Amino acid sequence: MPTTNQYLYRIQPVRPTMLSEGATEEESAVVSQHFRYLKQLADQGVVLLAGRTLMDSYSDFGIVIFIAESDEAAQTVVQNDPAVIKRVMRAELYPYRIAVTGGILRPEH
């Protein structure tokens, strides 16, 4: 069985006012593609958790915690995110380890 490592990538809009002033039609479409991409990875057991802060300001960000077999495979996950490909979001990748879990996480939608 291959070894899997945990990673976190932090994403932020490239255009700082995207959240505070509203997304363009193109940005909205790309964010929808980004959500579908993450949902597909979650369904495959790759993404463990994804979400964002709710401040709607320039400092707002999202995180994706996921598993991959290697640093290169993790980088591929990030580089294949439609929001990163289309430069609507910028991403930073970090090796990560979940230390504590508890409760049941349920998305509101």
C-alpha positions as CSV (number, residue, x, y, z in Angstrom):
1,M,0.0,0.0,0.0
2,P,1.5,3.4,-1.0
3,T,2.3,5.9,1.7
4,T,0.2,9.0,1.7
5,N,1.2,12.3,3.2
6,Q,-1.0,15.2,4.2
7,Y,-0.8,18.7,2.7
8,L,-2.6,22.0,3.0
9,Y,-2.9,24.6,0.4
10,R,-3.9,28.1,1.2
11,I,-5.7,30.1,-1.6
12,Q,-6.6,33.7,-1.9
13,P,-8.2,35.7,-4.7
14,V,-5.7,37.3,-7.1
15,R,-7.9,40.4,-7.3
16,P,-8.1,41.7,-3.7
17,T,-11.6,43.2,-4.0
18,M,-13.2,40.0,-5.6
19,L,-14.9,39.2,-2.3
20,S,-15.6,42.6,-0.9
21,E,-16.9,44.2,-4.1
22,G,-18.1,41.0,-5.8
23,A,-16.8,38.6,-8.4
24,T,-17.0,39.2,-12.1
25,E,-19.0,36.8,-14.2
26,E,-15.8,35.1,-15.3
27,E,-14.5,34.8,-11.7
28,S,-17.8,33.3,-10.6
29,A,-17.6,30.7,-13.3
30,V,-14.0,29.8,-12.3
31,V,-14.9,29.6,-8.6
32,S,-17.7,27.1,-9.5
33,Q,-15.2,25.0,-11.5
34,H,-12.9,25.2,-8.4
35,F,-15.7,24.0,-6.2
36,R,-16.5,21.1,-8.5
37,Y,-12.8,20.1,-8.7
38,L,-12.6,20.0,-4.9
39,K,-15.8,18.1,-4.6
40,Q,-14.6,15.5,-7.1
41,L,-11.3,15.1,-5.2
42,A,-13.3,14.7,-1.9
43,D,-15.5,12.0,-3.5
44,Q,-12.2,10.2,-4.5
45,G,-10.9,10.4,-0.9
46,V,-8.2,12.9,-1.7
47,V,-9.6,16.1,-0.2
48,L,-10.2,15.7,3.6
49,L,-11.5,19.3,4.2
50,A,-11.9,22.5,2.2
51,G,-13.4,25.8,3.2
52,R,-12.8,29.5,3.5
53,T,-12.9,32.4,6.0
54,L,-16.0,34.5,5.8
55,M,-14.7,38.0,6.1
56,D,-15.2,39.1,2.5
57,S,-12.1,41.3,2.7
58,Y,-8.6,41.4,1.2
59,S,-7.4,39.1,4.0
60,D,-9.9,36.4,3.3
61,F,-8.5,33.0,2.4
62,G,-9.4,29.3,1.8
63,I,-7.7,26.1,2.8
64,V,-7.7,22.7,1.3
65,I,-6.4,19.8,3.4
66,F,-5.7,16.7,1.3
67,I,-3.6,13.6,0.9
68,A,-1.0,12.7,-1.8
69,E,1.6,10.1,-2.3
70,S,4.5,12.6,-2.8
71,D,5.4,16.3,-2.8
72,E,5.2,16.2,-6.6
73,A,1.7,14.6,-6.6
74,A,0.6,17.3,-4.1
75,Q,1.9,20.1,-6.3
76,T,-0.1,18.5,-9.2
77,V,-3.3,18.7,-7.2
78,V,-2.7,22.4,-6.6
79,Q,-1.6,23.1,-10.2
80,N,-4.7,21.4,-11.5
81,D,-7.1,23.6,-9.5
82,P,-9.1,25.6,-12.1
83,A,-8.9,28.7,-9.9
84,V,-5.1,28.4,-9.9
85,I,-4.9,27.6,-13.6
86,K,-7.0,30.5,-14.6
87,R,-5.2,32.8,-12.1
88,V,-8.4,33.7,-10.2
89,M,-6.7,32.4,-7.0
90,R,-3.1,32.1,-6.0
91,A,-2.0,29.1,-3.9
92,E,0.7,28.2,-1.4
93,L,1.3,24.5,-0.7
94,Y,2.5,23.3,2.7
95,P,3.3,19.8,4.1
96,Y,0.8,19.3,6.9
97,R,-0.2,16.9,9.6
98,I,-3.6,16.7,11.2
99,A,-2.9,16.3,15.0
100,V,-6.4,16.4,16.5
101,T,-9.8,15.8,15.2
102,G,-13.2,15.8,16.9
103,G,-16.9,16.2,16.3
104,I,-18.6,15.8,13.1
105,L,-17.9,18.3,10.3
106,R,-20.9,18.9,8.1
107,P,-21.1,21.5,5.4
108,E,-24.1,23.8,5.5
109,H,-25.0,23.3,1.8
